[in-house]
Amino acid sequence: MVSRVIKLFMSNDHKIRRVVVGNDEKGRSQVLFDSDMPNVHQRPNSPGTYFNEIWTSEIIPAKISSYKDTSPKGGHLRHSPPGNGVHWRIVQSSGKRVVLSDAEARSSHEKMNKTGSSQLKKGGRHWNMHRTPTVDYGFCLRGERHLVLEEDDVLITQGTIVVQLGNWHAWDNRSNVPVNMAYVMMGGEFAS
């Protein structure tokens, strides 16, 4: 199964097909949605980087509804999941390295931070050093990226899983090769 998922995302120009299965009014399983990804956003100020929003649950435990698409076409990009919820996305990044000025970084961050829960670090090692009150599970499907931390960098390669616990970080592609990563992000709270 994992090898099929990896093969599916081997190309950045491949449209992602999303199939959602649920139950009809009699409780029988059926395909509810089957189409290209309906909610794709280009990251502000970052040509070649796309956020594919697969599914979002506003609250956990999730209310299981077979008829409401939680990622409708034309929805807005949310950098973080709902505070008590979860979302799943795939980020496709071109091989072109992006470097933004402080003003461009703030502008990009503000456009994605509709909920206000993501924090951009002033004076960080990377223009996009940020943190969110979330537990994130990341899986590198293709390519490699550096996970930039406050003092260290960690090379993440295809097949690597990353668990992040609300830490300051940024992602940087230094390879000139397109990268695809899948993320499940769950809302959380910072310990006081």
Summary of the structure (lengths in Angstrom):
residues: 192
radius of gyration: 16.9
end to end distance: 40.3
largest distance: 56.6
contacts: 537
relative contact order: 0.19
helix: 9%
strand: 41%
